[in-house]
Amino acid sequence: MKDFFKNVLASIVGVLISSFIIGAIVALLFFGFIGILLSSSSETFVLKNNSVLSIRLTGVMKDRVVSNPLLEIFNTGEAKEMALTDILSAIKKAKTNDDIKGIYINSSYFMASSASLTEIRNQLLDFKESGKFIVAYADDYTQGGYFLSTVADKVILNPQGSLNLQGLSVSPTFYKGLLDKIGIEMQIFKVGTYKSAVEPFILDKMSAANKEQVSSYINNIWSTILGNISASRGITVERLNQLTDTLPTFQEGEFDVKNHLVDTLMYESEAREYLKGLLGIDNSKKLNIATVSDMATVPDSQKSKSSDQIAILYAEGSIVSGSKPTDINDRYFIKEIEKLQDDDKIKAVVFRVNSPGGSAYASEQIWKAIEGLKAKKPVVVSMGDYAASGGYYISCNASKIFAQPTTLTGSIGIFGMFPNVEGLTNKVGLSFDNVKTNKFSDYGDITRPMNEQEKAILQQYIERGYKLFLKRCSEGRNIPLDALGKIAEGRVWTGKQALEIGLVDALGDIDDALKEAAVLANLSDYSIREYPKLSSPFEAFFNTQTEDLATRAMKEYLGTDFYLLKTIKDIKDLKEQDFIQARMPYDLQLK
């Protein structure tokens, strides 16, 4: 028996020691892998003489992007994200850096709003003032890629490639038929004839008012896009529309050359040889390429070291109540705004808004914080792709507002949606009973329809929220309430239209907003700081949420069915979200 216990004890000790050794080896391998992965993102790029800045357009464009090595490992084929700020910064550096002789745009499949593309396009036009060249190439030009690439000195298309020019369309999905089949009724409360975000849940096609506003803004955007292409390619807008109606995607490359849509047809290898010719180097020698990410570590010779600072506060995504650093969480952003308010080195703030809206309550809280910030220093709004509904709410009280001609803004209106799942519970055989102490004790019960008195109370609540929204916009923009009421009603406007009706002050990009902020703060020289602070790849790695990985896995295995599942989940979660929404209905990307 004594030997038995000795053997058992020895076995336990052996297992513990083996487990410790194996665990230590696994830990070393794991952290060694992380070290290799993260160190690759911190290497400093050495820019060589006679180089070309390569801008590869692929993926989805956002204002700012945090590199996350873990999500890249679990990449399921989902489009990568491009950072607008990185591209703009790279072009600015390339203009003043003598080692960069030109820019090579390689356009692939990507998605971006025309407002973001206009910012890049304008930066490229500024770059051309240096006398350096721009060459654009694509296997297949998307509309967005072509719109951007027409600024180039030479537009090249693969001989077997295509050029997509077909115009704009908006095709919303309507869920009413699905909801009817599964027994869910969406009870709607809204103010605004044009407030159409609720339509997919209660209609099976667009309302007349919604068709009117969508037709207005997409035609305005298309006209602006063609105007820019016309100026660059020397083709009239009328002729561009005629060519668009031939569906150039399916025409031969010679058609595009003949009609001056592109300059020449070349394979990519030939395009690179053409670049070497511009640089004056032999074809046998290597082409020196600097990517957008490479340029991030190249010093900026124009960067000011002034102690006077202008902050850029980026607000991108949906507006929600919460304290997370993702999207536009009100409590998180209020803390950021308070930092800027209390920092005496910061003399002005550019508030970069890129949001289709969200929670009306959260929008009001951020509005209040901006009001407090503006009392101490100038606040200039730079609108990105969207600053609509809640996005306009948080912008309306700024000292000045800049928008791109194709920014989607306005949409001054609110709505609430409340699900009734009585039909669904009946289908599956569930029944409920209730005992209550007061008349409205069971208010919020989604297993029954609202009664008329509850509906009347909620509609009054929505209308009160709309009046507050109008009041904020009226005071912020100095527009009388009766005049504002005529251009509100939930209607979406382009930046160009918004300028005409007084919702914005000027058309321009983030640089124009910075210049205006400097004027308002009486600054002749200033440095720039960006907020919120972006996470490093190391921080992003360890802050990866389980839901991020789960979402990628679900997209991989469910494909397009993932979006149907997400829609049903969002409907289920409506009770938990902010009930009153100030949100724009559609996402318009150039593809």
N, C-alpha and C positions, 0 to 999 in steps of 0.2 A: 504493500500500500504506500509505503514511504517513497519507493521508486516511482510509483504511478504519479504521485503529486509532483515529484521532481520533473518527470517527463512532461506533464501538463504545463507546469510553470515555464519550463524551457521552451515549449512550443509557443506559449503566449508571448514570451519575450521575443522569440524569433520572429513571430508574425508582426509584433509592434515595430521591431527594428527594420524589418523588410518594408513595412508600410511607410515608415519614416523616410527610408532611403528612396523608395519609389516616388513618394510625394515630393521629396526635395528635388529629384531629377525632373519630374513633371513641372514643378514650379520654375526651375531654372530654364527649362526649355520654353515654357510659356512666356516668362518675362524677357527671355532672350529674343523670342519671336517679336514681342511687342517692341523691344528696343530697336530691332532691325527695321520694323515697320514704321516706327515713329521717327527714327533718325533720318530715314530717307526723305521725310517731308521737311527737315530742317537744314538740309544741305544748301550751301550758298552757291548760286550759279555764277560762273565767271563768263561775262559777256565778251565775245571775241570781236575784233575789228571786222568790218565788211559783213555784218550780220543782217538778217531779215527777221522782223517780228512776224511770227506765224499765229494768226487768229483762226482757230478751228471752231466752227460753229456746229455744235452737236449737243443734244440733250434739251434741258429745260432751263430757261433763264430766270434768275431771281436777282433781287438787288444785291444781297450778300449771301455767301455760302460758307458753312463751316465744314472743313474736311474731316470726315470720320472714317478712319481706317477699318473699324469693325464692320460698319455698314457696307463698305466697299468689298470686304471679304464675302459678305452674304448678299452681294449684288445679284439680283434675280433676273437681270436683263432689263431692269427698269432704267429709263433714261437718266443719265447723270445730270447734275445741276451745274450751270455756268453762273458765275457771279458777274453782274453788270459792273460793279465797282472795280473788280480786278481787270476787266477789259479796258475800261476807261483809263485806269491808272497806267496800264501798260502802253496805251497809245500816247498818253501825255509824256511819259518817259522817253518813248521812242522818238518823239518829235525833237527833243532837245539833246538826245544822246548821239554823239558823232559816230559811234560804232554801229548804230542802226541806220541802214541806207534805204530801207523801204519796208512795206507791210505786204504780207501775203495772206489773203483771206481764203480759207478753204471751207466752203460751205457744204455741210452735210444735212441730214435730217435733224431739225430742231424746232422747238416751239418757243415763241416769244411774242409779247405784245408789240404792236407798232410803236408805242410810246418809248419802250426800252430801246428798240432798234433805232428810233430817231435820235436818241441820246448818243448812241455809238456812231451813227451816221454823221451827226454834227461834229463829233470829236475827230472823225476821219477827215472831214472837210477842213477842220482847223489844222490837222496834221499836214495836209497837202500844201499849206502855206509855207512849209519848210523847204519845198522844192523836191522832197523825196517822193519816190514812186509808191503806188498802190496797185497790186495785181490781185484779181479775184479769179478763183477756179472752183468748179463744182462738177462732180459726176452727174448730179441732178440738183437743179436749183429749186428750193421751195420758194413760195412767194416772199416769205420773210427774208430768206437768204438772198434772193434776187434784189429786193428793195434795198437791202444794205449794200450789196456788192456793186450796184450801179454807180456808186461814188468812185469806183476804181478807175485808174487810167486805162487798164486793159481788163475786159471781162471775157473770161475763157470758159468754154463749155466742152466737156468730153464729147468726142464725135458720136458716141453711142448713148449720150446722156439726154436729159430732158430739162425743159424749163417750164415750171408750173406757174401759170398766170391764168387764174380763173375767176377772180373776184372774191367777195366776202359773202358769207351766209351764216345765219344763226338757226340752229335746229334743236330746240329744247326737247327734252324727254318728259312725257307726261305720265304720272304714276296713278292717276285716278282709276283707270280700268283695273290695274293690279290691286289697288287698295279695296276697290269694290268686291273683287273676287275673294280676297282673304278676310273681308268683313271689317275693314278699318275706315272710319269716316274722319276726315280732318275738318275740325270746326275752326273757321277762319274769322279773324278780327283784324281789320286794317283801315288805314286812312291813306288816300292817294289814288286817284284814278289810274295812274300809270304804275302803281306799286305791284309789280307782276311776279315777285318771288314766290307768291302763294299759288299761282296759276297751275303749276304742274300737279298740285294735290287736289284741285277742285274742278279742273277743266280737262278736256281732251284735245284742245288746240288753243292757240294764242288768241287773246281778246283783240278786238279792233284797236283799242287804245295802245296795247302793247305792240302790235304790229306797226302802228304809226311811229312810236318812239324808236323801235329797233331799226326800222327802215331809214329813219332820219339820221341816226348816229352811224350806222354802218356805211351809208352813202357818203356821209361827211368824212369818215375815216378813209374810205376808198379814194375819194377825190383828193385828199391830202397826200396819200401814198403815190397816186399817179402823177400828181403835181411835182413831187420830188424826183420820181423816175424821169419824167419829161425834161426837167431841168438838167439832169445828168446825161441823159442819152440823146437829147435833141429830137425827141419824138413828141408830137403833139398829144395832149390828153385824149382828144377825139380818136386819133389813130391808135393809141394804146388800148382804148376800149374796144375798138374794132378787132385788134389782134387778140385781145383777151377772149372775145367771142368766137374765135377760131379754135380755142382750146390748144394752145401751143404745146402743152404736155405731150401730145401725140403727134406732133409735127417732127419732121427730120431736122437735124441740126442746121442744115443749110438754110432752112426757113428762118431760123433765129438770126443767122448772120445776114441774110438778105434784107430782113426787116430791121436791122440795126439793134436788135435786142441784146446780142452779144457781138464781140469783136472778131472772135476767131474760134476754131475748133481745134483742141489739142488733147492728147492723153496727159495724165498727170505727170508722167516722166518727162514729157516734152515741155510742160508748163514749168517744171523745175529747171530744165535746161534754159528756158527763156529767162528765168530769174538769174541764173548764172551769167547770162549774157548782159543783163542790166548791171550786174555787179562787176563785170569785167574779169571774170575768172574762167579758167579752162573747165570744160565739161568733165574732165577726169578728176577734178578736185571736188572735195566735199563742200556742200552748201552749209554755211553757218546759220543755224536756225535758233531763235530764242522764242520759246512759247510764252503764253500769257502767265502761266505759273512760274516760269523762269524769271520773268521780269519783276515778280513780286519781291525778290531779294536784291534787285539792282538798285543802288542808291538813286534817290531823286535829287537831281542838281537844283531843281527849282523850289525845293521844300524850304519853307520859312522856319526860322528858329525863334521867332518872336514870342515873347511871354504872353502877349495878348492872343487869346484863342477864340475861334468860332467852333462851336460844337455842331456835329451833324448827328441828330437823333433819328435812327431808322425805325420805322414802324411798318412791318410787313406781315400780312396775313389777316386772319379773322380777328375781330375784336371780341374778347370774352372776359368774364369775371374770373380772376384767379391770380396766382403769383408765380406761375411758371415762366421761364425765359423764352418759351416757344410762342409763336403767333404774337398777338398784342393783348397780353394779360394785364388788366387794369392796375392791379396792385403792384405788379412788377414795374410797369411803366411809370407809375406815379413816383416810385422810389427813384427811378432814373431821372425823372424831371426835377425832383427835389434836389438831387445832387447838382444838377446844372444850375439850379436857382441859387444854391448856396456857394457855388464856386466862383470866387471873385476874379479868377483868371479868365473865365469864360465871359466874353463881352456880348455875345449874341448866339442865337441857336437857329440852325436850319433844321426844320422838322420834316423829314422825308417820309411821306405817307404813301403807302402802296397797299391799299386795303379796299375790298368790296363791302366792308362793314361787318356788322354782327350785333352784339348785345347793345340795346339802347341804353341800358343802365350803365354798363361799363364805359360806353362812349361819353356819357354825361360826366363820369368821374374823371376821365382823362381830359375832357373839355375844361373842367374846373382847375385841374393841375396846370394846364397850358395858360389859363387865365392868370394864375398866380405867377407863373414864369414870366409872362409878358409884362407884368407890372414892374419887373426888375430889369429886364433886358429885352431887346428886339427878338421876335420870333418870326421867321420867314418860312412858309411852307413850300416845299418842293413836291408836287404831285407826280407820282410815277405812273404805272399802267392804270391804276384805279385809285380814286379817292372819293368813293361813292357811298351814299347813305351814311352809315356810321363813320366811314372814312372821311366824308365831308363834315360830319358833326365835329370830329376832333380837330378839323382844320380851320373851321369857319371864323374863329376868333384870333387868327394870327395877324401880325402887323402887316404882312403882305403875302399874297398867294401866287405862286407860279405853277403853270401846268403845261404839259406838252399839247400840241394841237389835237392829238388823238387820245389823250388821257380821257378815261370815262369817269365822270364826276356827277355831282348833283344827287339825284335819287333821294330827295328830301321827303321822306315818308317812313312810316313804321307799320309793323304788322305783328300779329301773334297767331300761333297755330296750336290747337289743343286736340289731341287724338281721342276718338271714341271707339273703343275696341269691342263694343257690345256684340256686333255682328260676328266677330272672330270668336269670342267666348261662347256664343250660341252654337257656332259650327262645331266646336270641339267638346261641347257638352258641359261647360262650366256654368254654375249659377252662383249668385251672391245675395246676401241679405245685409241689413244695416240697422243699427240702433244709434241714435244721435241725441245730443243735448240741445243743439241749437239749429236754426234754420239752414245755415250753410256749413255745418260741421263736416259734411262729406264733400265739400267743394274740392275739386281736383280729382275726383274719382273717375278714372278713364274707362271704367266698365259700364258707364251709362252716358247717354247724351246730356248735355247741359239743358237746363230749363230756360225759359224765356227771360226770367228775372236775372239769372246768372249771366246770360248772354248780354243783356242790357248793361249790367254793371261792368263787364269786361270791355265792351265797346266804348263806354265812357272813359275807362282807364286808358285805352289805346288813344282816344282822341285827346286826352289830357297830355299824354306823352308827345303827341304830334305837335300840339300847341307849344310845348316847351322847346321842341326841336326847332320850330319856326322862330321862336323868340331868340334862341341862341344865334341862329343864322342871320336874323334881321339886325340884331345888335352888332354882331361881328362884322357884317358886310355893309352896315349902314344902309340897308334897303328897307323901306316901309313895309309893314306886315302885309298890307293888301296887295302891294306889287309883288312881294315875295311869294304870296299864295298862288299867284298866276303861273310862276315858273317852278313851283314845288310839285305837289301832287305825286311825289315819287318818281318824277320823270328823270331819265338819264340823259345827260348832255355830254358832248365831247368838249375837250378843253377849248377848242376854237369857238364853239357855240357858247360855252360858259363865259368866255371873255366878253362876248357881245351883250350878254344879259347881266353882267356884273357879279357873277359868282366867283371869278378869279380876277387878279389884277393884271397879269401879263403872261405871255407865252414864253417859255424858256426852260432850261434844264437845271440841274443841281448847281452847276457853276454860276449860272445867272442868279440863282437864289443866294449863293455865297457872296457874290459881289454886292447884291442889294443889302444883305445883312451887314456887310462891312460899312456900307454907306450909312445905314441907320445907326450903327454903333460908332461912327466917326473913326474908322480904322483905316490907315493907309497900308499897314502891314499886319499880317496875322498868321498864326499857324492853325492847323485843323486837327481836331480830335473827334473820333467817332464813338458813338454810343448806340446801344449797349455794347460792352466789350465782347468781341468774338472769342469763343472758346478756342484754345489751341487743339491740335489733333489729339494730343495726350488727354486733355480734359474731356474732349468729345468722346474718346474711346471709353473712358470710365463712367461717363454720364449717360451712355446709351441706355435708353429705356427699353424694357422688355417688349413694350407695345410696338416699338420701331421694328424690332426683329420679327415680331409676330405678323405685323402688317406686310412686310416683305415676303414672308413665307406664304401668307394667305394669297397674296397677289400671284405668286408663282404657281400655286396648286389650283386656284379657282379661276384664274384668267379673268375674263370679262365679268364672270358671275360675282367676282369680289365686289364690284360697284353696286350690284343689286343688294347683296348682303349688307353692305355699308349703309345704303339708303334705308333699309328696314331697321337697322340698329339705330340710326339717327332719329327715326320716327319714334322708336321705343324710348329713346333717351330725352325726348323733348321736354318732359316734365322736369328733368334734372337740370336742363339748360336754362339760360335766361329766357323767360317767356316772351318778352317784347324784343323784337328784332328790327334793326335798321340795316338792311342787307340788300345788296344788288343781286339780281337773279342769275346772270350769265357770266361766263369766263370767255373772253374773246381773244384767241391766240392766232397769230399768223403762222400758217403751216405751209 
